[in-house]
Amino acid sequence: IDVEANQWYVEPIQYAYDEGLMVGIGNSMFGTANNLTREQFVQILYSNAGKPEVEKETTFPDVKDDWYTNAVIWAKDNNITSGKGDGNFGVGQNISR
């Protein structure tokens, strides 16, 4: 309901949804005005990679068994992230450029 038909981002959002890269944030919303968290970002990359199986457990103490856990493990195993300097992944923190 937050994707307005006349906005520049309609086609990219539809593509991301159709390809299974992103599903929105619930309540029929995409979150067009929201920031992107670190776990959301690695989930998008993981989905784009086809959600391959992961075998290891997470080494980040702030990553619990949740919707993004496999994505975080996959991202670490593939050297996409090494987490934050304090040993955590940074769950709930926004990505930065």
Z-matrix of the N, CA and C atoms (Angstrom, degrees):
N
C 1 1.459
C 2 1.529 1 111.86
N 3 1.333 2 117.45 1 -13.20
C 4 1.469 3 119.96 2 -179.45
C 5 1.529 4 112.19 3 -98.98
N 6 1.330 5 118.35 4 8.43
C 7 1.461 6 122.00 5 176.78
C 8 1.531 7 107.48 6 -101.61
N 9 1.316 8 115.02 7 103.50
C 10 1.458 9 120.40 8 -177.65
C 11 1.527 10 110.15 9 -80.98
N 12 1.312 11 116.61 10 132.79
C 13 1.466 12 123.08 11 -172.02
C 14 1.526 13 114.29 12 -58.19
N 15 1.310 14 119.08 13 -26.08
C 16 1.469 15 120.84 14 -175.37
C 17 1.531 16 113.15 15 -96.82
N 18 1.321 17 118.42 16 10.45
C 19 1.461 18 120.79 17 -177.67
C 20 1.525 19 111.92 18 -90.10
N 21 1.328 20 116.41 19 154.27
C 22 1.460 21 122.43 20 -177.17
C 23 1.526 22 112.69 21 -63.11
N 24 1.327 23 117.57 22 -23.90
C 25 1.455 24 121.59 23 -173.10
C 26 1.531 25 114.65 24 -90.89
N 27 1.311 26 118.98 25 2.81
C 28 1.463 27 121.30 26 -176.69
C 29 1.531 28 111.82 27 -60.02
N 30 1.320 29 117.94 28 -51.28
C 31 1.466 30 120.84 29 -178.14
C 32 1.528 31 112.46 30 -64.65
N 33 1.340 32 120.23 31 -46.07
C 34 1.472 33 118.45 32 176.76
C 35 1.530 34 113.13 33 -61.03
N 36 1.318 35 117.81 34 -38.05
C 37 1.460 36 120.23 35 178.11
C 38 1.518 37 110.01 36 -65.66
N 39 1.321 38 117.43 37 -43.56
C 40 1.465 39 120.48 38 179.13
C 41 1.524 40 110.58 39 -62.00
N 42 1.335 41 117.05 40 -40.55
C 43 1.463 42 121.25 41 176.94
C 44 1.531 43 111.12 42 -61.84
N 45 1.322 44 117.19 43 -48.05
C 46 1.467 45 121.29 44 -179.55
C 47 1.522 46 110.48 45 -60.69
N 48 1.310 47 117.32 46 -39.06
C 49 1.462 48 121.42 47 178.33
C 50 1.526 49 111.15 48 -69.61
N 51 1.320 50 116.73 49 -48.12
C 52 1.473 51 121.17 50 -178.47
C 53 1.522 52 112.24 51 -61.58
N 54 1.324 53 116.66 52 -35.10
C 55 1.469 54 121.14 53 -178.84
C 56 1.522 55 113.14 54 -85.80
N 57 1.330 56 117.16 55 -1.28
C 58 1.454 57 121.25 56 178.52
C 59 1.516 58 114.14 57 76.45
N 60 1.332 59 116.83 58 18.09
C 61 1.461 60 120.27 59 179.51
C 62 1.521 61 111.69 60 -78.57
N 63 1.321 62 115.70 61 -33.67
C 64 1.461 63 121.50 62 -178.81
C 65 1.523 64 107.87 63 -144.01
N 66 1.331 65 115.84 64 146.04
C 67 1.460 66 119.66 65 -179.93
C 68 1.523 67 112.98 66 -121.28
N 69 1.292 68 117.94 67 -1.48
C 70 1.456 69 120.88 68 -178.39
C 71 1.514 70 111.09 69 95.95
N 72 1.319 71 115.47 70 -171.72
C 73 1.468 72 120.26 71 -173.90
C 74 1.518 73 113.07 72 -116.43
N 75 1.297 74 118.09 73 13.25
C 76 1.460 75 120.75 74 179.30
C 77 1.520 76 111.49 75 96.79
N 78 1.320 77 115.79 76 168.40
C 79 1.471 78 121.92 77 -178.98
C 80 1.517 79 112.01 78 53.20
N 81 1.351 80 116.82 79 34.86
C 82 1.466 81 122.85 80 179.22
C 83 1.524 82 112.21 81 58.05
N 84 1.315 83 117.03 82 34.49
C 85 1.460 84 121.11 83 178.41
C 86 1.521 85 109.69 84 -120.10
N 87 1.319 86 114.73 85 148.50
C 88 1.455 87 120.73 86 176.52
C 89 1.522 88 111.87 87 -97.41
N 90 1.299 89 116.91 88 -29.96
C 91 1.465 90 120.82 89 -179.20
C 92 1.513 91 112.35 90 90.78
N 93 1.305 92 116.97 91 38.62
C 94 1.468 93 121.01 92 -175.50
C 95 1.527 94 113.51 93 -59.44
N 96 1.308 95 117.55 94 -27.41
C 97 1.467 96 120.10 95 -178.98
C 98 1.524 97 112.37 96 -99.80
N 99 1.324 98 116.76 97 2.72
C 100 1.463 99 120.30 98 -176.70
C 101 1.520 100 111.72 99 -88.43
N 102 1.330 101 115.38 100 155.86
C 103 1.460 102 120.60 101 169.76
C 104 1.515 103 108.92 102 -75.61
N 105 1.325 104 117.08 103 163.36
C 106 1.456 105 123.10 104 179.02
C 107 1.524 106 108.75 105 -104.37
N 108 1.327 107 116.70 106 125.84
C 109 1.456 108 120.14 107 179.85
C 110 1.524 109 110.50 108 -83.91
N 111 1.300 110 115.25 109 164.43
C 112 1.460 111 121.34 110 179.76
C 113 1.526 112 111.44 111 -59.38
N 114 1.329 113 117.18 112 -41.62
C 115 1.461 114 119.74 113 -179.85
C 116 1.529 115 112.14 114 -70.85
N 117 1.327 116 117.63 115 -33.88
C 118 1.459 117 119.82 116 175.06
C 119 1.522 118 110.65 117 -64.30
N 120 1.323 119 116.41 118 -41.42
C 121 1.462 120 120.64 119 -179.04
C 122 1.522 121 111.90 120 -63.11
N 123 1.338 122 117.73 121 -48.13
C 124 1.470 123 118.30 122 -179.80
C 125 1.526 124 110.65 123 -68.88
N 126 1.324 125 118.37 124 -28.32
C 127 1.471 126 120.24 125 175.98
C 128 1.520 127 110.38 126 -64.72
N 129 1.324 128 118.07 127 -39.43
C 130 1.467 129 121.43 128 177.34
C 131 1.528 130 110.18 129 -62.31
N 132 1.331 131 116.80 130 -46.34
C 133 1.464 132 120.41 131 178.86
C 134 1.520 133 111.22 132 -63.42
N 135 1.312 134 117.22 133 -42.07
C 136 1.463 135 123.21 134 178.99
C 137 1.528 136 110.75 135 -63.08
N 138 1.312 137 117.38 136 -42.58
C 139 1.462 138 121.22 137 176.97
C 140 1.517 139 110.66 138 -63.11
N 141 1.323 140 116.76 139 -41.38
C 142 1.462 141 121.10 140 178.65
C 143 1.529 142 111.53 141 -63.16
N 144 1.324 143 116.93 142 -30.56
C 145 1.464 144 121.95 143 178.68
C 146 1.529 145 112.07 144 -80.68
N 147 1.318 146 117.50 145 -0.99
C 148 1.451 147 121.17 146 178.92
C 149 1.520 148 114.66 147 91.21
N 150 1.310 149 117.72 148 13.44
C 151 1.469 150 124.21 149 179.99
C 152 1.532 151 111.63 150 51.35
N 153 1.330 152 116.45 151 58.66
C 154 1.467 153 118.55 152 179.91
C 155 1.529 154 112.02 153 -64.10
N 156 1.320 155 114.91 154 155.64
C 157 1.462 156 120.41 155 178.34
C 158 1.523 157 110.32 156 -62.39
N 159 1.306 158 116.14 157 144.64
C 160 1.457 159 122.17 158 173.69
C 161 1.519 160 107.66 159 -120.29
N 162 1.310 161 115.95 160 146.15
C 163 1.457 162 119.46 161 -175.54
C 164 1.522 163 113.62 162 -114.38
N 165 1.284 164 117.32 163 -21.03
C 166 1.458 165 120.41 164 -176.43
C 167 1.514 166 111.21 165 -88.88
N 168 1.315 167 115.06 166 161.43
C 169 1.455 168 120.43 167 170.50
C 170 1.520 169 107.95 168 -90.52
N 171 1.296 170 115.73 169 157.41
C 172 1.455 171 119.54 170 -179.77
C 173 1.527 172 111.09 171 -67.88
N 174 1.297 173 115.64 172 145.70
C 175 1.464 174 120.77 173 175.98
C 176 1.525 175 111.23 174 -103.21
N 177 1.314 176 117.05 175 0.83
C 178 1.459 177 121.20 176 178.83
C 179 1.533 178 109.19 177 -91.48
N 180 1.322 179 117.94 178 121.79
C 181 1.470 180 119.65 179 -177.48
C 182 1.528 181 114.22 180 -64.43
N 183 1.325 182 118.38 181 -22.75
C 184 1.460 183 120.12 182 -178.91
C 185 1.529 184 113.08 183 -89.42
N 186 1.329 185 118.08 184 0.09
C 187 1.465 186 121.56 185 178.70
C 188 1.527 187 108.13 186 -100.19
N 189 1.319 188 114.51 187 110.89
C 190 1.461 189 121.37 188 179.06
C 191 1.529 190 108.41 189 -100.49
N 192 1.311 191 117.02 190 178.21
C 193 1.461 192 121.49 191 178.34
C 194 1.521 193 108.68 192 -71.79
N 195 1.322 194 116.09 193 102.76
C 196 1.461 195 121.25 194 -175.62
C 197 1.523 196 108.98 195 -149.48
N 198 1.323 197 118.11 196 -176.21
C 199 1.454 198 123.08 197 -175.21
C 200 1.528 199 113.20 198 -61.77
N 201 1.294 200 118.94 199 -23.24
C 202 1.459 201 123.20 200 -175.38
C 203 1.534 202 113.58 201 -102.13
N 204 1.321 203 118.56 202 -3.00
C 205 1.462 204 121.73 203 -171.99
C 206 1.525 205 112.93 204 -57.46
N 207 1.317 206 118.16 205 -50.50
C 208 1.468 207 120.51 206 179.71
C 209 1.519 208 111.53 207 -61.47
N 210 1.326 209 116.98 208 -36.97
C 211 1.461 210 120.26 209 179.18
C 212 1.518 211 111.45 210 -64.13
N 213 1.314 212 117.06 211 -41.36
C 214 1.469 213 121.21 212 179.02
C 215 1.526 214 109.93 213 -65.53
N 216 1.327 215 116.80 214 -45.38
C 217 1.469 216 120.37 215 178.70
C 218 1.528 217 109.71 216 -59.85
N 219 1.321 218 117.25 217 -46.72
C 220 1.462 219 122.52 218 179.49
C 221 1.528 220 110.80 219 -60.04
N 222 1.329 221 116.90 220 -45.04
C 223 1.465 222 120.92 221 -178.83
C 224 1.527 223 111.27 222 -63.50
N 225 1.325 224 117.62 223 -39.60
C 226 1.463 225 120.43 224 177.87
C 227 1.526 226 110.53 225 -68.42
N 228 1.334 227 117.23 226 -44.25
C 229 1.466 228 121.70 227 -179.77
C 230 1.522 229 112.08 228 -61.99
N 231 1.329 230 117.05 229 -27.66
C 232 1.458 231 122.08 230 -178.23
C 233 1.527 232 112.75 231 -102.37
N 234 1.320 233 116.00 232 17.33
C 235 1.465 234 122.69 233 176.68
C 236 1.523 235 113.76 234 56.61
N 237 1.317 236 115.83 235 33.23
C 238 1.459 237 120.93 236 175.51
C 239 1.522 238 109.73 237 -87.64
N 240 1.325 239 115.67 238 -30.90
C 241 1.464 240 120.83 239 176.38
C 242 1.520 241 109.41 240 -140.71
N 243 1.289 242 114.58 241 149.37
C 244 1.467 243 119.47 242 171.87
C 245 1.529 244 108.97 243 -120.86
N 246 1.319 245 116.00 244 7.65
C 247 1.457 246 120.74 245 -179.68
C 248 1.516 247 111.83 246 83.90
N 249 1.298 248 114.11 247 -165.07
C 250 1.459 249 121.38 248 -179.93
C 251 1.527 250 109.07 249 -94.54
N 252 1.281 251 117.53 250 167.21
C 253 1.460 252 122.06 251 -178.79
C 254 1.516 253 114.45 252 -63.69
N 255 1.336 254 117.16 253 -18.04
C 256 1.470 255 120.14 254 -179.03
C 257 1.529 256 112.86 255 -90.25
N 258 1.331 257 117.71 256 6.11
C 259 1.463 258 121.74 257 179.70
C 260 1.512 259 114.19 258 92.72
N 261 1.321 260 117.57 259 -9.61
C 262 1.457 261 121.83 260 177.64
C 263 1.521 262 110.14 261 -90.61
N 264 1.335 263 115.22 262 163.67
C 265 1.457 264 120.51 263 174.30
C 266 1.524 265 110.93 264 -78.92
N 267 1.303 266 116.51 265 -38.72
C 268 1.462 267 120.99 266 -177.86
C 269 1.522 268 111.93 267 104.49
N 270 1.324 269 116.84 268 38.61
C 271 1.473 270 121.68 269 -179.99
C 272 1.524 271 109.40 270 -55.99
N 273 1.316 272 115.41 271 132.92
C 274 1.448 273 121.44 272 178.36
C 275 1.513 274 114.86 273 85.44
N 276 1.317 275 116.73 274 -7.10
C 277 1.476 276 120.11 275 179.06
C 278 1.528 277 109.29 276 -90.87
N 279 1.301 278 115.11 277 144.08
C 280 1.463 279 120.25 278 179.67
C 281 1.524 280 110.51 279 -73.28
N 282 1.323 281 114.76 280 148.80
C 283 1.463 282 118.34 281 175.50
C 284 1.515 283 108.29 282 -71.66
N 285 1.312 284 114.44 283 159.33
C 286 1.457 285 119.97 284 174.66
C 287 1.519 286 107.77 285 -126.66
N 288 1.289 287 116.19 286 163.36
C 289 1.455 288 118.70 287 -178.32
C 290 1.476 289 106.78 288 -75.97
